[in-house]
Amino acid sequence: MTAPRPAELPTEDLTRLAELHGVATSYSPSPGRTVTASAAAVVAALAALDVDASTPEAARAALTARERELGERLLPPTVVWWTGDTPGPSEGAPAALAGLPPGTRLRIETEQGETRAAADRLPTGVHRLTATAPDGRTQQAHLVVAPARLPTPSGRSYGLLVQLYSLLSHRSWGMGDLGDLAELSAWAGRALDAGFVQVNPLHAAVPGAPADPSPYRPSSRRFPDPVHLRVEDIPEFAYVEERERLRTLQERAERLRAAVLDKGALIDRDAVWELKREALELLRQVPLGPTRRAAYADFLAEEGEALEDHATWYALAEVHGSDWHRWPAGLRDPRSAETARARAELMDRVDFHSRLAWLTDAQLTAAQRTAREAGMPIGVVHDLAVGVHPAGADAWAQQEYVAADMSVGAPPDAFNARGQDWGLPPWRPDRLAESGYAPFRRLLRALFRYAGALRIDHVMGLFRLWWIPQGRPPTEGTYVRYDAEAMLAILVLEASRAGAVVIGEDLGTVEPGVRETLNRRGVLGTSVLWFERDWEGDGRPLPPERWRADCLATATTHDLPPTAARLTGEHVELRHRLGLLTRPLEEERAEAAADTGEWLSLLTELGLLQGTSGGLCMSSEEAEIQAVHRFLLRTPARMIGVWLPDAVGDRRPQNLPGTWDQYPNWRLPLADADGRPVTLEELAASPRLHALTDVLRAGVRGAKGGDG
């Protein structure tokens, strides 16, 4: 249905209807300030949930129907029961059960196929709950039984943060790959005593040239991108018969690598994938041995329909292009007869893309195993993007869970008066609840298979997301709420089963109570030095003892300037050259210098600025970067992250928000202070890196010894 765009504010009926469906009619961008959403935004959000509120009469009828439905309902679609250390419930019966009519009988069918009563000690999992009221009404619901809290990471650790594509070795095919990740993890664990390596999202990308280089707008979050494969590490590589053709591809890969490392070329993901795809086609001609074939068959069986859908989309994209909205009508539905016929006709290509998913999953698993064998208590920290590309595989396969004609973003705030549209379609909260959060469960289970920890980008999205109607600016959106308790229960359940840590990216404007709720469930936060100020007091840098303990503390991120650029003010000059400043250059320079100056004054006051490390003389810039990390060690943060470019003096941000063609986002190799690319082999021999990591190693050891 097409929603009108009336100028008036939401009516009383519309406001009540929106509230009952989790759609906000107002929001608070800052304390003491409330902004009312337009009626058009509210009507459009309701329409995406299949609720017609296009006229006052329609809104009134929908409200009556919703109130009747809720009045007759015994249970919500999903019920959460938190447990303690024992198998039985420890926090009392969920409110949904406490509100049942007296005499209601409850029966629970567990994941394991057992039948239990509600008073029994229940295993964790997603079970089936049936309620039968005395008047004969019966209703079923999903019952999520989850640990009350994720365990706190044992001990304190530091680790490296890197955009994997940017870290090339002399074996890379033009961009960093999973072989490089395994090598980095093994070396950092053994030689640097690092506890983890965090990487960018490695989700499958939308194919086609030029591909969107952003790892945060993938085709699929469920399956990884085979562009990250180390081709030579695939067992079938040794048995390819067309050796000359394979050698030619390797020579082309060497030239591609040399162009990036020696000639100043940008990372060309499309060119890398063209070479790897051709090589992988050759490897596929090698028959799998019995053990490998059995492993592949197990993978196919375990992933089931989700993998079949994923591979089918990629096979169809080879024929019809990478936007499924433009495919023949019958192929736009993954469950149609036309799609089934096309899948059968393209079975060879479907098998190829299924095998790529298997190979990539195997190398990801091997990288995590290597990290743990190197002594890392956590290992590889993977990153979960907020959503997926609207034209990609997940949006096609999961249409029943996706809100059509909507995009996720952010409302206007003090940093962006126009708001943001991220171009990612949101999940429907009602469909998620009705399914027992099945797609979210499957997504997490797949990621935790090879993750020692999971970083969740914009973790506030577990609570609510800013929905923007298609074709409208971000200012004309509204918040839609999710069942955060259920989302968190699923997250805690799957992470606990995997023995993994969860880190929520909770930077920026955060709704009151969100950080406290996440902390209560054992989800770590994210604290970035330059943002940690006493905002409720004098606004000055927050002393280290006042930082929170349950977080990953860092100096910067992929969306922010490297520390060297911030210390020198080069980030302001870069934005000036690109025409991104909204105020006069001198004002921006003065504000940046004052901000940096306050932090340097605090570092000096605390005695953290030192001129030498390990007997080596160093620049004031290196000393200041070391001081920044000594400060992080002074905080109680459980995890401390070192942005790898900071370890070698790189000044260029990997991503500059607000730019597209003006800046080479997501395409820069790791480089030193002069902009010269640094390979993995050179990184391992870098005196500057070792001086910095020595600071971190000593600090973490000191904390373990009891004086941190």
Phi, psi and omega per residue, in radians:
M1 nan 2.560 -3.121
T2 -1.652 2.135 -3.098
A3 -1.502 2.332 3.073
P4 -1.254 2.997 3.125
R5 -2.155 1.188 -3.140
P6 -1.200 2.647 -3.103
A7 -1.456 -0.386 -3.043
E8 -1.235 2.848 3.120
L9 -1.357 2.843 3.139
P10 -1.007 2.418 3.085
T11 -1.339 3.016 3.135
E12 -1.075 -0.778 3.112
D13 -1.090 -0.773 -3.125
L14 -1.125 -0.697 3.124
T15 -1.078 -0.804 3.140
R16 -1.155 -0.724 3.120
L17 -1.077 -0.784 3.133
A18 -1.068 -0.752 3.138
E19 -1.034 -0.715 -3.110
L20 -1.233 -0.288 3.105
H21 -1.894 0.145 3.098
G22 1.356 0.297 3.132
V23 -1.715 2.189 -3.088
A24 -1.387 2.514 3.035
T25 -1.845 -0.044 3.049
S26 -2.783 2.888 3.092
Y27 -2.665 2.858 -3.115
S28 -2.031 1.763 3.138
P29 -1.227 -0.335 3.113
S30 -2.730 2.773 -3.116
P31 -0.967 2.324 3.094
G32 1.416 0.050 -3.120
R33 -2.213 2.259 3.139
T34 -2.151 2.321 3.112
V35 -2.013 2.278 3.124
T36 -1.532 2.294 3.100
A37 -1.282 2.634 3.106
S38 -1.258 2.654 3.087
A39 -1.045 -0.618 -3.137
A40 -1.054 -0.755 -3.140
A41 -1.127 -0.721 -3.135
V42 -1.149 -0.791 3.140
V43 -1.083 -0.723 -3.129
A44 -1.159 -0.706 3.115
A45 -1.127 -0.714 3.086
L46 -1.123 -0.693 3.124
A47 -1.057 -0.648 3.117
A48 -1.175 -0.310 3.071
L49 -1.739 0.266 3.138
D50 1.126 0.594 3.090
V51 -2.027 2.080 -3.100
D52 -1.514 1.959 3.060
A53 -2.240 0.519 -3.012
S54 -1.237 -0.321 3.072
T55 -2.366 2.818 3.083
P56 -0.991 -0.659 -3.138
E57 -1.165 -0.746 3.130
A58 -1.132 -0.716 3.129
A59 -1.101 -0.713 -3.138
R60 -1.142 -0.740 3.129
A61 -1.128 -0.731 3.128
A62 -1.142 -0.643 3.117
L63 -1.133 -0.765 3.117
T64 -1.059 -0.770 -3.132
A65 -1.131 -0.717 -3.123
R66 -1.167 -0.749 3.138
E67 -1.125 -0.658 3.099
R68 -1.141 -0.771 -3.140
E69 -1.045 -0.805 -3.124
L70 -1.196 -0.582 3.130
G71 -1.196 -0.564 -3.109
E72 -1.552 -0.237 -3.025
R73 -1.338 2.338 3.055
L74 -1.431 -0.716 -3.039
L75 -2.364 2.625 2.926
P76 -1.243 2.873 -3.107
P77 -1.021 -0.597 3.140
T78 -2.292 2.300 3.126
V79 -2.038 2.414 -3.128
V80 -1.936 2.355 3.059
W81 -2.273 1.956 3.126
W82 -1.463 2.471 3.116
T83 -2.064 2.858 3.068
G84 -1.690 -2.566 -3.135
D85 -1.260 -0.380 3.131
T86 -1.611 2.792 -3.102
P87 -1.087 -0.457 -3.075
G88 -1.424 2.848 3.104
P89 -1.068 2.497 -3.094
S90 -2.167 -0.202 -3.076
E91 -1.923 0.384 -3.136
G92 1.416 2.902 -3.116
A93 -1.170 2.496 3.068
P94 -0.999 2.626 -3.140
A95 -0.993 -0.588 -3.127
A96 -1.080 -0.574 3.125
L97 -1.442 -0.614 -3.139
A98 -1.119 -0.447 -3.103
G99 -1.567 0.097 -3.139
L100 -1.271 2.663 3.102
P101 -1.039 2.526 3.093
P102 -0.990 2.433 3.132
G103 1.558 0.004 3.119
T104 -1.189 2.288 3.119
R105 -1.614 2.407 -3.139
L106 -2.078 2.360 3.074
R107 -2.310 2.388 -3.079
I108 -2.147 2.190 3.012
E109 -1.809 2.003 -3.048
T110 -1.363 2.935 3.060
E111 -0.990 -0.536 -3.091
Q112 -1.444 0.023 3.097
G113 1.511 0.181 3.116
E114 -1.595 2.662 3.082
T115 -1.820 2.228 -3.089
R116 -2.268 2.828 2.964
A117 -1.669 2.799 -3.086
A118 -1.098 -0.456 -3.111
A119 -1.400 -0.168 -3.107
D120 -1.263 2.827 3.008
R121 -1.329 2.014 -3.010
L122 -1.713 2.418 3.018
P123 -1.278 2.713 3.051
T124 -1.178 2.651 -3.126
G125 2.550 -3.056 3.087
V126 -1.940 1.884 -3.030
H127 -1.883 3.067 3.107
R128 -1.899 2.136 -3.105
L129 -1.906 2.270 3.086
T130 -2.086 2.213 3.100
A131 -1.976 2.281 3.089
T132 -2.136 1.996 -3.103
A133 -1.431 2.795 3.118
P134 -1.020 -0.476 3.140
D135 -1.453 0.104 3.074
G136 1.680 -0.185 3.111
R137 -1.151 2.392 3.123
T138 -2.257 2.424 3.110
Q139 -2.563 2.515 3.091
Q140 -1.888 2.661 3.094
A141 -2.613 2.799 3.010
H142 -1.453 2.334 3.117
L143 -1.979 1.945 3.121
V144 -1.659 1.979 3.080
V145 -1.834 1.994 -3.020
A146 -2.292 2.668 3.031
P147 -1.018 2.527 -3.099
A148 -1.119 -0.443 -3.076
R149 -2.772 2.512 3.006
L150 -1.261 2.509 3.105
P151 -1.078 2.523 3.063
T152 -1.231 2.394 3.113
P153 -0.936 2.331 -3.118
S154 -1.282 2.220 3.121
G155 1.257 -3.066 3.130
R156 -2.003 2.509 -3.128
S157 -2.505 2.765 2.990
Y158 -2.124 2.787 -3.140
G159 -2.713 3.104 -3.102
L160 -1.824 2.430 3.074
L161 -1.935 2.201 -3.057
V162 -2.579 2.525 2.947
Q163 -1.497 1.953 -2.938
L164 -0.990 -0.726 -3.109
Y165 -1.015 -0.475 -3.034
S166 -1.401 -0.244 -3.052
L167 -1.765 1.627 -3.137
L168 -1.603 2.514 2.962
S169 -1.981 -3.126 3.098
H170 -1.339 0.049 3.062
R171 -1.958 -0.071 -3.120
S172 -1.257 2.649 3.076
W173 -1.712 0.976 3.053
G174 1.643 -0.160 3.038
M175 -2.766 2.763 3.137
G176 -1.064 2.567 -3.070
D177 -2.372 -3.049 -3.073
L178 -1.237 -0.431 2.990
G179 -1.143 -0.706 3.089
D180 -1.152 -0.664 3.108
L181 -1.092 -0.779 3.116
A182 -1.099 -0.736 -3.140
E183 -1.129 -0.792 3.127
L184 -1.065 -0.766 -3.105
S185 -1.143 -0.764 -3.135
A186 -1.111 -0.781 -3.136
W187 -1.166 -0.803 -3.101
A188 -1.130 -0.633 3.121
G189 -1.207 -0.773 -3.057
R190 -1.417 -0.792 -3.012
A191 -1.586 -0.460 -3.038
L192 -1.984 -0.063 -3.086
D193 1.033 0.484 3.109
A194 -1.265 2.591 -3.111
G195 -1.711 -0.252 -3.117
F196 -2.857 2.839 2.974
V197 -2.279 2.130 3.127
Q198 -1.789 2.348 -3.121
V199 -2.127 2.908 3.055
N200 -1.215 2.894 3.066
P201 -0.977 2.343 3.121
L202 -1.898 0.474 -3.132
H203 -1.131 2.739 3.133
A204 -1.143 2.343 -3.102
A205 -1.587 2.832 3.005
V206 -1.286 2.194 -3.106
P207 -1.294 2.920 3.120
G208 1.994 2.594 -3.125
A209 -1.951 2.341 -0.068
P210 -1.399 2.376 3.112
A211 -1.345 2.612 3.041
D212 -1.158 2.042 -3.059
P213 -1.307 -0.209 -3.076
S214 -1.221 2.190 3.086
P215 -1.309 -0.087 -3.100
Y216 -1.728 0.205 3.080
R217 -2.385 1.080 -2.982
P218 -1.441 2.937 2.993
S219 -1.308 -0.686 -3.125
S220 -2.497 2.378 2.987
R221 -1.626 -0.314 -3.061
R222 -1.305 -0.620 -3.073
F223 -2.100 2.554 -3.084
P224 -1.431 2.939 -3.080
D225 -1.613 2.141 -3.124
P226 -1.197 -0.147 3.076
V227 -1.094 -0.338 -3.132
H228 -1.497 -0.053 -3.126
L229 -1.085 2.449 2.897
R230 -1.586 1.785 -2.991
V231 -1.028 -0.726 -3.083
E232 -1.152 -0.341 -3.115
D233 -1.504 -0.077 3.088
I234 -1.362 2.218 -3.039
P235 -0.932 -0.628 -3.106
E236 -1.200 -0.236 -3.122
F237 -0.999 -0.683 -3.067
A238 -1.187 -0.263 -3.021
Y239 -1.979 0.191 3.096
V240 -1.150 2.273 -3.096
E241 -1.400 -0.583 -3.116
E242 -1.455 1.225 -3.051
R243 -1.139 -0.630 -3.106
E244 -1.148 -0.733 3.117
R245 -1.136 -0.661 3.119
L246 -1.170 -0.689 3.110
R247 -1.116 -0.662 3.110
T248 -1.083 -0.728 3.111
L249 -1.128 -0.697 3.120
Q250 -1.147 -0.654 3.093
E251 -1.139 -0.689 3.086
R252 -1.147 -0.636 3.099
A253 -1.147 -0.672 3.095
E254 -1.080 -0.713 3.120
R255 -1.165 -0.657 3.113
L256 -1.124 -0.754 3.108
R257 -1.122 -0.770 -3.128
A258 -1.110 -0.613 3.127
A259 -1.078 -0.670 3.140
V260 -1.315 -0.793 -3.024
L261 -1.382 -0.550 -2.993
D262 -2.027 -0.324 -3.019
K263 -2.105 0.157 3.058
G264 1.332 0.252 3.131
A265 -1.279 2.682 3.043
L266 -1.390 2.770 3.054
I267 -1.161 2.224 -3.086
D268 -1.960 1.592 -3.087
R269 -1.054 -0.664 -3.114
D270 -1.108 -0.748 3.136
A271 -1.169 -0.673 3.104
V272 -1.085 -0.799 -3.097
W273 -1.175 -0.607 3.110
E274 -1.031 -0.751 3.131
L275 -1.217 -0.789 -3.095
K276 -1.183 -0.659 3.131
R277 -1.074 -0.758 3.132
E278 -1.118 -0.700 3.113
A279 -1.157 -0.706 -3.131
L280 -1.178 -0.519 3.040
E281 -1.121 -0.662 3.103
L282 -1.184 -0.747 -3.132
L283 -1.110 -0.557 -3.097
R284 -1.179 -0.368 3.125
Q285 -1.282 -0.247 3.120
V286 -1.430 2.127 3.135
P287 -1.081 2.443 3.066
L288 -1.283 2.437 3.036
G289 -1.234 2.967 -3.080
P290 -0.968 -0.762 -3.113
T291 -1.186 -0.760 3.135
R292 -1.151 -0.706 3.141
R293 -1.121 -0.694 3.115
A294 -1.132 -0.680 3.115
A295 -1.142 -0.711 3.111
Y296 -1.127 -0.732 3.121
A297 -1.099 -0.677 3.093
D298 -1.098 -0.720 3.138
F299 -1.114 -0.780 3.116
L300 -1.055 -0.737 -3.121
A301 -1.192 -0.696 -3.101
E302 -1.201 -0.711 -3.084
E303 -1.450 -0.455 2.975
G304 0.962 -2.366 -3.033
E305 -1.077 -0.602 -3.127
A306 -1.057 -0.773 3.117
L307 -1.197 -0.685 3.124
E308 -1.073 -0.747 3.095
D309 -1.100 -0.806 -3.117
H310 -1.021 -0.892 -3.114
A311 -1.166 -0.613 3.108
T312 -1.123 -0.745 3.119
W313 -1.029 -0.781 -3.114
Y314 -1.176 -0.619 3.090
A315 -1.177 -0.745 3.112
L316 -1.170 -0.613 3.136
A317 -1.117 -0.535 3.089
E318 -1.118 -0.498 -3.080
V319 -1.653 -0.752 -2.951
H320 -1.965 0.027 -3.121
G321 1.681 2.921 -2.958
S322 -1.656 0.290 3.013
D323 -2.104 1.829 -3.028
W324 -1.150 -0.324 3.088
H325 -1.139 -0.357 -3.107
R326 -1.766 0.068 3.098
W327 -1.286 2.873 2.991
P328 -0.927 2.504 -2.982
A329 -0.880 -0.750 -3.081
G330 -1.145 -0.438 -3.100
L331 -1.522 -0.123 3.137
R332 -1.325 -0.209 3.116
D333 -1.885 2.014 -3.104
P334 -1.116 -0.282 -3.099
R335 -1.819 0.129 -3.086
S336 -1.348 2.816 3.075
A337 -1.133 -0.630 3.128
E338 -1.104 -0.700 3.121
T339 -1.172 -0.685 3.113
A340 -1.079 -0.729 3.115
R341 -1.156 -0.747 3.139
A342 -1.101 -0.673 3.124
R343 -1.083 -0.735 3.126
A344 -1.127 -0.727 3.141
E345 -1.184 -0.523 -3.098
L346 -1.823 0.404 -3.020
M347 -0.978 -0.594 3.131
D348 -1.104 -0.727 3.130
R349 -1.287 -0.612 3.074
V350 -1.064 -0.747 3.116
D351 -1.128 -0.659 3.127
F352 -1.054 -0.842 -3.105
H353 -1.267 -0.501 3.024
S354 -1.140 -0.720 -3.132
R355 -1.170 -0.636 3.097
L356 -1.073 -0.718 3.108
A357 -1.087 -0.703 3.132
W358 -1.139 -0.822 -3.124
L359 -1.078 -0.730 -3.121
T360 -1.201 -0.736 3.084
D361 -1.019 -0.713 -3.122
A362 -1.141 -0.722 3.139
Q363 -1.252 -0.562 3.049
L364 -1.135 -0.756 3.105
T365 -1.095 -0.701 3.125
A366 -1.144 -0.647 3.131
A367 -1.120 -0.739 3.104
Q368 -1.162 -0.698 3.111
R369 -1.094 -0.738 3.120
T370 -1.076 -0.728 -3.141
A371 -1.085 -0.776 -3.122
R372 -1.197 -0.668 3.114
E373 -1.150 -0.405 3.110
A374 -1.455 0.058 3.074
G375 1.711 0.066 3.130
M376 -1.262 2.196 3.116
P377 -1.213 -0.437 -3.141
I378 -1.912 -0.936 -3.133
G379 1.684 -2.363 -3.061
V380 -1.500 2.236 3.055
V381 -1.735 2.004 3.124
H382 -1.653 2.819 -3.018
D383 -2.066 2.253 3.122
L384 -1.818 2.040 3.129
A385 -1.188 2.808 -3.115
V386 -1.133 -0.677 -3.081
G387 -2.818 -2.811 -3.052
V388 -2.260 2.869 3.105
H389 -1.146 2.368 -3.096
P390 -1.122 -0.363 -3.121
A391 -1.651 -0.047 -2.963
G392 -1.551 -2.966 -2.990
A393 -1.156 -0.799 -3.111
D394 -1.140 -0.724 -3.135
A395 -1.113 -0.555 3.092
W396 -1.301 -0.842 -3.041
A397 -1.288 -0.466 -3.044
Q398 -1.951 0.597 -3.070
Q399 -0.983 -0.592 -3.109
E400 -1.147 -0.361 -3.124
Y401 -1.771 -0.086 -3.017
V402 -1.766 2.405 3.084
A403 -1.404 1.922 -3.081
A404 -1.158 2.548 3.050
D405 1.076 0.489 3.088
M406 -2.245 2.673 3.087
S407 -2.371 2.617 3.131
V408 -1.622 2.536 3.088
G409 -2.887 -2.542 -3.132
A410 -2.482 2.534 3.121
P411 -1.298 2.938 3.060
P412 -1.037 2.493 3.073
D413 -2.566 -2.993 -3.072
A414 -1.120 -0.398 -3.087
F415 -1.674 -0.360 -3.099
N416 -2.581 1.714 -3.036
A417 -1.170 -0.343 -3.109
R418 -1.696 -0.045 -3.082
G419 1.308 -3.067 -3.118
Q420 -2.394 2.482 3.019
D421 -2.108 1.995 -3.061
W422 -1.547 -0.084 3.087
G423 1.185 0.508 -3.106
L424 -2.067 2.132 3.118
P425 -1.238 2.391 -3.112
P426 -1.484 2.751 2.955
W427 -1.273 2.619 3.040
R428 -1.471 2.140 -3.122
P429 -1.119 -0.560 -3.128
D430 -1.209 -0.728 3.140
R431 -1.218 -0.626 3.078
L432 -1.056 -0.824 -3.110
A433 -1.104 -0.717 -3.130
E434 -1.112 -0.502 -3.118
S435 -1.585 0.005 -3.018
G436 1.214 0.473 3.116
Y437 1.075 0.637 -3.074
A438 -0.995 -0.846 -3.121
P439 -1.137 -0.578 3.100
F440 -1.201 -0.724 3.100
R441 -1.064 -0.825 -3.106
R442 -1.125 -0.663 3.115
L443 -1.086 -0.872 -3.119
L444 -1.115 -0.726 -3.123
R445 -1.053 -0.705 3.132
A446 -1.148 -0.758 -3.109
L447 -1.209 -0.706 -3.111
F448 -1.224 -0.193 3.105
R449 -1.100 -0.530 -3.102
Y450 -2.281 0.330 -3.138
A451 -2.006 2.278 2.993
G452 -1.387 -0.440 3.050
A453 -2.665 2.755 3.131
L454 -2.228 2.159 3.000
R455 -1.596 2.262 3.140
I456 -1.861 1.941 3.138
D457 -1.134 2.382 3.140
H458 0.844 1.073 -3.074
V459 -1.081 -0.321 3.073
M460 -1.053 -0.306 3.109
G461 -1.169 -0.235 3.023
L462 -1.235 -0.329 -3.095
F463 -1.784 -0.822 3.131
R464 -2.817 2.739 3.096
L465 -2.360 2.589 3.109
W466 -1.495 1.906 -3.120
W467 -1.616 2.306 3.140
I468 -2.070 2.114 3.097
P469 -1.077 2.471 -3.120
Q470 -0.974 2.310 3.117
G471 1.508 -0.065 3.140
R472 -1.864 2.693 3.102
P473 -1.276 2.806 -3.133
P474 -1.020 -0.458 3.126
T475 -1.123 -0.343 -3.080
E476 -1.836 0.682 3.071
G477 -1.904 -3.024 3.053
T478 -2.745 2.805 3.117
Y479 -1.404 2.483 3.006
V480 -2.154 2.272 -3.020
R481 -1.596 2.541 3.038
Y482 -1.942 2.815 3.074
D483 -1.361 1.581 -3.048
A484 -1.098 -0.601 3.132
E485 -1.081 -0.754 3.132
A486 -1.210 -0.750 3.128
M487 -1.063 -0.762 3.133
L488 -1.180 -0.651 3.124
A489 -1.086 -0.747 3.099
I490 -1.106 -0.758 -3.133
L491 -1.089 -0.838 -3.130
V492 -1.142 -0.694 3.128
L493 -1.038 -0.914 -3.072
E494 -1.223 -0.654 3.118
A495 -1.163 -0.700 -3.137
S496 -1.162 -0.653 3.104
R497 -1.106 -0.593 -3.121
A498 -1.539 -0.167 -3.066
G499 1.185 0.604 -3.026
A500 -1.893 2.733 3.060
V501 -1.578 2.610 3.062
V502 -2.146 2.295 3.127
I503 -2.100 2.155 3.112
G504 -1.710 2.252 3.032
E505 -1.416 1.799 -3.041
D506 -2.077 0.723 3.132
L507 -1.440 2.769 3.083
G508 1.514 -2.725 -3.124
T509 -1.289 2.120 -3.095
V510 -2.157 2.274 3.136
E511 -1.029 2.413 3.121
P512 -0.945 2.382 3.099
G513 1.609 -0.290 -3.084
V514 -1.172 -0.858 -3.120
R515 -1.082 -0.666 3.137
E516 -1.140 -0.715 3.126
T517 -1.144 -0.770 3.118
L518 -1.074 -0.755 -3.133
N519 -1.106 -0.678 -3.128
R520 -1.107 -0.490 3.138
R521 -1.648 0.074 3.065
G522 1.509 0.242 3.095
V523 -1.527 2.107 -3.136
L524 -1.249 2.665 3.064
G525 -1.697 -3.032 3.118
T526 -2.219 2.171 3.124
S527 -2.139 2.149 3.137
V528 -1.913 2.232 -2.968
L529 -0.834 -0.881 -3.006
W530 -1.164 -0.313 3.132
F531 -1.647 -0.195 -3.042
E532 -1.527 1.597 3.104
R533 -2.225 2.874 3.123
D534 -1.434 1.331 -3.023
W535 -1.175 -0.408 3.133
E536 -1.609 -0.023 3.137
G537 -2.127 -2.062 -3.059
D538 -1.551 -0.039 3.097
G539 1.380 0.070 -3.119
R540 -1.418 2.889 3.130
P541 -0.897 2.410 -3.091
L542 -1.340 2.175 3.124
P543 -1.030 2.639 -3.029
P544 -1.057 -0.607 -3.100
E545 -1.208 -0.233 -3.132
R546 -1.693 0.033 3.072
W547 -1.300 2.727 3.077
R548 -1.332 2.679 -3.129
A549 -1.501 -0.677 -3.029
D550 -1.481 1.268 -3.121
C551 -2.749 2.900 2.884
L552 -1.713 2.028 -3.115
A553 -1.768 2.288 -3.125
T554 -2.418 2.899 3.057
A555 -1.517 -0.520 -3.092
T556 -2.789 -3.141 3.130
T557 -2.424 -3.128 -3.126
H558 -1.167 -0.381 -3.130
D559 -1.651 0.035 -3.079
L560 -2.111 2.854 3.113
P561 -1.132 2.527 2.963
P562 -1.003 2.738 -3.047
T563 -1.062 -0.652 3.134
A564 -1.073 -0.710 -3.140
A565 -1.180 -0.675 3.137
R566 -1.192 -0.705 -3.126
L567 -1.121 -0.591 -3.103
T568 -1.656 -0.144 -3.106
G569 1.422 0.152 -3.097
E570 -1.167 -0.405 3.126
H571 -1.155 -0.562 3.090
V572 -1.217 -0.748 -3.137
E573 -1.098 -0.672 3.130
L574 -1.103 -0.819 3.140
R575 -1.141 -0.562 3.079
H576 -1.150 -0.787 -3.137
R577 -1.068 -0.549 -3.099
L578 -1.600 0.030 3.100
G579 1.248 0.550 -3.058
L580 -1.744 -0.140 -3.112
L581 -1.293 2.475 3.117
T582 -1.797 -0.060 3.106
R583 -2.295 2.908 3.107
P584 -0.972 2.556 -3.083
L585 -0.965 -0.751 -3.094
E586 -1.115 -0.629 3.088
E587 -1.124 -0.765 -3.138
E588 -1.125 -0.736 3.125
R589 -1.077 -0.782 -3.093
A590 -1.121 -0.743 -3.138
E591 -1.146 -0.744 3.131
A592 -1.115 -0.728 -3.139
A593 -1.144 -0.681 3.124
A594 -1.154 -0.721 3.132
D595 -1.069 -0.868 3.141
T596 -1.124 -0.694 -3.124
G597 -1.067 -0.670 3.116
E598 -1.115 -0.707 3.132
W599 -1.192 -0.743 3.138
L600 -1.125 -0.598 3.097
S601 -1.119 -0.727 3.118
L602 -1.154 -0.713 3.117
L603 -1.078 -0.687 3.114
T604 -1.178 -0.766 -3.141
E605 -1.035 -0.616 -3.128
L606 -1.481 -0.039 3.129
G607 1.284 0.503 -3.059
L608 -1.666 -0.245 3.121
L609 -1.485 2.059 -3.141
Q610 -2.280 2.623 -3.043
G611 -1.619 -0.193 -3.126
T612 -2.379 2.776 3.037
S613 -2.592 2.082 -3.136
G614 1.141 0.453 3.104
G615 1.451 0.035 -3.102
L616 -1.717 2.313 3.027
C617 -1.283 2.561 -3.126
M618 -2.572 2.903 -3.120
S619 -1.254 2.840 3.089
S620 -1.095 -0.577 3.114
E621 -1.093 -0.820 3.112
E622 -1.081 -0.714 3.132
A623 -1.091 -0.691 -3.141
E624 -1.199 -0.674 3.104
I625 -1.148 -0.701 3.065
Q626 -1.107 -0.694 3.138
A627 -1.098 -0.688 3.091
V628 -1.007 -0.746 -3.111
H629 -1.349 -0.493 2.983
R630 -1.106 -0.651 3.089
F631 -1.082 -0.795 3.115
L632 -1.019 -0.629 3.107
L633 -1.188 -0.465 3.112
R634 -1.269 -0.381 3.119
T635 -1.316 2.863 3.089
P636 -1.462 0.147 -3.066
A637 -0.921 2.359 -3.099
R638 -1.325 -0.523 3.117
M639 -2.216 2.377 3.118
I640 -2.152 2.174 -3.098
G641 -1.851 2.358 3.065
V642 -1.866 2.000 3.068
W643 -1.138 2.022 -2.981
L644 -0.952 -0.684 3.061
P645 -1.002 -0.530 3.102
D646 -1.140 -0.468 -3.096
A647 -1.307 -0.289 -3.125
V648 -2.144 0.077 3.047
G649 1.519 0.215 3.123
D650 -1.024 2.418 -3.095
R651 -1.906 -0.111 -3.001
R652 -1.707 2.269 3.049
P653 -1.205 2.556 3.087
Q654 -1.283 -0.484 3.112
N655 -2.479 2.348 3.118
L656 -2.037 1.662 -3.101
P657 -0.920 2.473 -3.124
G658 1.622 0.015 3.125
T659 -2.130 2.775 3.050
W660 -2.326 -1.454 -3.137
D661 -1.410 -0.321 -3.069
Q662 -1.212 -0.366 -3.042
Y663 -2.486 2.491 -3.087
P664 -1.386 1.100 -3.140
N665 -0.995 2.413 3.027
W666 1.093 0.352 -3.094
R667 -2.303 0.210 -3.088
L668 -1.731 2.358 3.033
P669 -1.355 2.708 3.014
L670 -0.978 2.352 -3.069
A671 -2.463 2.858 3.119
D672 -1.532 -2.960 -3.067
A673 -1.115 -0.397 3.128
D674 -1.643 0.066 3.140
G675 1.469 0.158 3.134
R676 -1.475 2.211 -3.134
P677 -0.970 2.466 3.136
V678 -2.003 2.125 3.131
T679 -1.423 2.927 3.084
L680 -1.052 -0.686 3.137
E681 -1.132 -0.711 3.120
E682 -1.232 -0.599 3.125
L683 -1.031 -0.756 -3.098
A684 -1.127 -0.383 -3.119
A685 -1.823 0.128 -3.033
S686 -1.314 2.042 3.080
P687 -1.061 -0.636 -3.121
R688 -1.121 -0.760 3.120
L689 -1.120 -0.775 -3.103
H690 -1.149 -0.607 3.107
A691 -1.117 -0.711 3.136
L692 -1.228 -0.793 -3.114
T693 -1.205 -0.454 3.035
D694 -1.074 -0.660 3.083
V695 -1.070 -0.790 -3.119
L696 -1.188 -0.741 -3.128
R697 -1.066 -0.786 -3.131
A698 -1.119 -0.704 -3.129
G699 -1.169 -0.735 3.128
V700 -1.197 -0.713 3.099
R701 -1.082 -0.680 3.117
G702 -1.096 -0.694 3.115
A703 -1.135 -0.704 3.123
K704 -1.162 -0.518 -3.134
G705 -1.391 -0.121 3.048
G706 1.818 -0.044 3.139
D707 -1.922 0.379 3.103
G708 -1.796 nan nan
